[in-house]
Amino acid sequence: MRLLMTAAGVLAVSILPAASARVGEARCVWEHFPEGGRAAVLAGDLATLSATMRTAITDREYAVSLVACGVTDKTAAAAGRAIRAYAIRLKAQQILGSDAKLAPDRLDGAWLALGDGLKTRLARHAVDDAADPDIAFDAVQAFADSLGLTGPISQAEVLALTSYVLSRSALTVYEPRF
């Protein structure tokens, strides 16, 4: 549905921050990207998402979105990591929703159910992937258990589960840094 506005209405909307996402959230930057760019990223393959993102979102669109969400030169690196993690989370969520029929709220619940020890290890891994080489397997196994997944799952679902868990961890590490 398309909404027609007066010039004053458009000006007022462009000055006010979006209610759905706040400054300092990766989601804010994501929602400021053009819709076509976001759609292209999510239509691509999970394994090549970062590369797709670089071609689907122009440097100018990326920069404008960063500024709109309060990202500074000092926080740009952390914001970039958080934005990539957010896009990976969305793509993994999309795959798990369509292939494994796992709703976003169920994924959120399983993430929240992971123990603090695993989340601490995941956070260290988000900063230094050599710090704990077994964490991905351990966390994905605990995540799958929390979801109640008992039967064999496809390689695509394993990749999506792993990507979801690692992206959620990266978001908890990098999002507060911008």
C-alpha positions in Angstrom: 0.0 0.0 0.0 1.4 3.4 -1.0 0.8 6.4 1.3 0.5 9.9 -0.2 1.7 12.7 2.0 1.9 16.5 1.8 5.3 18.1 1.6 5.0 19.1 5.3 4.2 15.5 6.2 7.2 14.2 4.3 9.4 16.7 6.0 8.1 15.8 9.4 8.6 12.1 8.8 12.2 12.6 7.5 13.1 14.6 10.7 11.7 12.1 13.2 13.6 8.8 13.8 11.8 5.6 12.7 9.8 4.2 15.6 10.7 0.6 14.7 14.4 1.0 15.1 16.5 3.1 17.3 19.8 4.9 16.8 22.6 2.6 17.9 20.9 -0.6 16.6 22.1 -2.5 13.5 18.4 -2.7 12.6 18.3 1.1 12.3 21.0 1.0 9.6 19.4 -1.9 7.9 16.0 -0.2 7.7 17.7 2.9 6.3 19.1 0.9 3.4 16.9 1.1 0.2 14.2 -1.6 0.1 15.6 -3.0 -3.2 19.1 -3.4 -1.7 17.7 -5.2 1.4 15.6 -7.5 -0.8 18.6 -8.3 -3.0 20.7 -9.2 0.1 18.0 -11.5 1.5 17.4 -13.1 -1.9 21.0 -14.1 -2.1 22.8 -17.1 -0.7 23.8 -17.2 3.0 27.3 -18.2 2.2 27.9 -15.2 0.0 25.7 -12.7 1.9 28.6 -10.3 2.8 29.6 -10.1 -0.9 26.0 -9.6 -2.0 25.6 -6.9 0.5 28.6 -5.0 -0.9 27.1 -5.0 -4.4 23.4 -4.5 -3.4 24.0 -1.5 -1.2 26.1 1.3 -2.7 28.8 3.1 -0.7 26.6 6.2 -0.7 23.5 4.4 0.5 25.7 2.7 3.2 27.2 6.0 4.4 23.8 7.8 4.5 22.4 5.0 6.5 25.3 5.1 9.0 24.9 8.8 9.5 21.1 8.5 9.9 21.7 6.1 12.8 24.4 8.0 14.6 27.4 5.9 13.5 30.6 7.9 13.7 34.1 7.3 12.3 35.1 6.0 15.7 32.2 3.4 15.8 32.1 2.5 12.1 34.0 -0.7 12.4 31.8 -2.1 15.2 28.7 -0.9 13.3 29.8 -2.7 10.2 30.3 -6.0 12.0 26.9 -5.5 13.7 25.1 -4.7 10.4 26.6 -7.8 8.7 25.6 -9.9 11.7 22.1 -8.5 11.6 21.7 -9.3 7.8 23.1 -12.8 8.4 20.6 -13.3 11.2 17.7 -12.2 9.0 18.8 -14.5 6.2 19.4 -17.5 8.5 16.0 -16.8 10.1 14.4 -16.8 6.6 16.0 -20.1 5.8 15.0 -21.7 9.1 11.5 -20.4 8.7 11.0 -21.8 5.2 13.0 -25.0 5.4 12.6 -26.0 9.1 9.4 -24.2 9.8 10.9 -22.4 12.8 9.2 -19.1 13.6 11.3 -16.1 14.7 9.9 -16.1 18.2 10.9 -19.8 18.6 14.4 -18.9 17.5 14.5 -16.0 19.9 13.3 -18.3 22.7 16.0 -20.9 21.9 18.7 -18.1 21.9 17.5 -16.8 25.2 17.6 -20.4 26.6 21.3 -20.8 25.9 23.3 -20.7 29.0 25.4 -17.8 30.1 28.6 -19.9 29.8 27.9 -20.7 26.2 27.1 -17.1 25.4 30.3 -15.9 27.1 32.3 -18.4 25.0 30.4 -17.2 21.9 31.2 -13.6 22.7 34.9 -14.4 22.9 34.6 -16.2 19.6 32.9 -13.2 17.9 36.0 -11.1 18.7 38.6 -13.9 18.1 37.5 -16.9 16.3 40.6 -18.8 17.3 39.8 -18.3 21.0 37.5 -21.3 21.3 37.4 -23.5 18.2 34.8 -25.9 19.6 32.2 -23.2 20.5 30.3 -23.2 17.2 29.6 -27.0 17.5 28.8 -26.8 21.2 26.5 -23.8 20.8 24.7 -25.1 17.7 24.1 -28.4 19.4 22.7 -26.7 22.5 20.6 -24.4 20.2 19.2 -27.3 18.2 18.4 -29.2 21.5 16.6 -26.1 22.8 14.6 -26.0 19.6 13.7 -29.6 20.0 15.3 -30.7 16.7 15.8 -34.4 16.9 15.8 -35.8 13.4 18.4 -35.4 10.7 18.6 -31.9 9.3 19.9 -30.7 6.0 23.3 -29.1 5.4 21.6 -25.8 4.6 19.7 -25.9 7.9 23.0 -26.7 9.8 24.6 -23.7 8.0 21.5 -21.5 8.9 21.5 -22.7 12.6 25.3 -22.0 12.9 24.9 -18.6 11.1 22.0 -17.7 13.3 23.8 -18.5 16.6 27.1 -16.8 15.6 25.3 -13.7 14.2 23.3 -13.3 17.4 26.5 -13.5 19.4 28.2 -10.9 17.1 25.3 -8.6 17.6 25.6 -8.8 21.4 29.2 -7.9 21.1 29.3 -5.2 18.5 25.9 -3.5 18.6 26.6 -1.9 22.0 29.9 -0.5 20.6 28.2 2.0 18.3 
